[in-house]
């Protein structure tokens, strides 16, 4: 007779290896962080040379000396030429946009990570807390299957699944992209001097995805392919858990450090940033809020209470959802009142990992209907299809999966409200 504890362990192992949990949560995190980084790069495009260029105040040589000591990875140290810098910056913009729409998500997640690390590690003194969150999540996204829903990969996989047997079109883009990236990795291996752990990770991803494509093409139902699929699910679920733990750690440490501050204890901490020119893009609005002593005290204490309490509310779905909404509104207010839009967007994207699956499914359906109505206005005479644009489930009821040379196929399962981040 099997011991109950062993049975529970076996069930847990089966769960984490048979399905990639939280498909909608990882999709919204992918979209949120890619959009945040893309907007930041576009906003700072006129200032890119002063921030990250070879002739910036923090010069290329000064950056090289610092990076040689901390062993950080950045492709901008491969050359001090202006053309190379522009190439890296433009590729960061393109990879962010392509990751946001879910085109070749596995490839783009790796290129997105390289772009984030290259620019941020080049000039580490101009970042803030939001940049740190983007830095970490960009690494975690590489290990997730974030293209299962709300992506071009998911749409392509759905069309492939619906095609008649023998009518499946060959994927020529994936192998070509794989070879191009392999060439860049080979060149980078000879040019790179620091951050070898990142380069080794990229080589490992490149090799694994090559094997994945070969098995998917010649032995899609074989044991080696099934083993890779189980490992991919395990990596996805582990990375999703790490993202959740990271968010909880951010709020817990921020809340407990605030508790120790005298200004937070007497309820006046919020008043002081509202009096700094750097954090007052709307002086009249800041003065109006700062003039209300009771409001300042309530917001100051409320911020501490919400941040300290949030990690403990994960065991109660209703309370968690209420505090999650409060924190999202709080970061939206920070974006407006303190002029920190990218920090706020990064934190809202991180908070989204805890959004309920039912809400995300509803949000996706509403977005699909809106897209259908907009499309109808440009195509007169066509009856709008309210289901147009929604991802169709597979015959087993699973959300479609993004599958290409650098992406893993999604598992077959229905969105379960008991998934992580419900």
Secondary structure, 3 states (H helix, E strand, C coil): CCCHHHHHHHHHHHHHHHCCCCHHHHHHHHHHHHHHHHHHHHHCHHHHHHHHCCCCCCCHHHHHHHHHHHCCCCHHHCCCCHHHHHHHHHHHHHHHHHHHHCCCHHHHHHHHHHHHHHHHHHCHHHCCHHHHHHHHHHHHHCCCCCCCCCCHHHHHHHHHHHCCCCCCCCCHHHHHHHHHHHHHHHHHHHHCCCCHHHHHHHHHHHHHHHHHHHHHHHCCCCHHHHHHHHHHHHHHHHHHHHHHHHHHHHHHHHHHHHHCCHHHHCCCHHHHHCCCHHHCCCHHHHHHHHCCHHHHHHHHHHHHHHHHHHHHHHHCHHHHHHHHHHHHHHHHHHHHHCCCHHHHHHHHHHHHHHCCHHHHHHHHHHHHHHHHHHHHHCCCCCCCCCCCCCCCCCCCCCCCCCCECCECCCCCCCCCCCCCCC
